[in-house]
Amino acid sequence: MYKLCYFVPSTHLEQTKTALFAAGAGRIGDYDCCAWQCPGQGQFRPLDGSRPFLGQQGTLEVVEEYKVELVCEDGLIRDAVKALRASHPYEEPAYEVYRLESL
């Protein structure tokens, strides 16, 4: 089992979760569409050669975003990451993947 965490502007929160759930992420036992989310602020500065969804090259951008966490079975994690990248508005979405251990 893996945990997938990602950061997304509120405008695309539901879109990304829907894509991940369709890829099989967010299932725990007899439940699906399981996720944890909280609002926060992200920041970035687009560099030369970038094509930012928000902001302009060379200018620091601060954005209201959500951090979303959900679990994903081993065999589905690669498809889940592909679904996240395809549904996320950013050119380079920030995400983390953690391997979970059963105790």
Buried (B, 14 or more C-beta within 10 A) or exposed (E): BBBBBBBBBEEBBEEBBEBBBEBBBBBEEEEEEBBEBEEEEBEBEBEEEBEBBBBEEEEEBEBEBBBBBBBBEEEBBEBBBEBBBEBBBBEEBBBEBEEEEEE
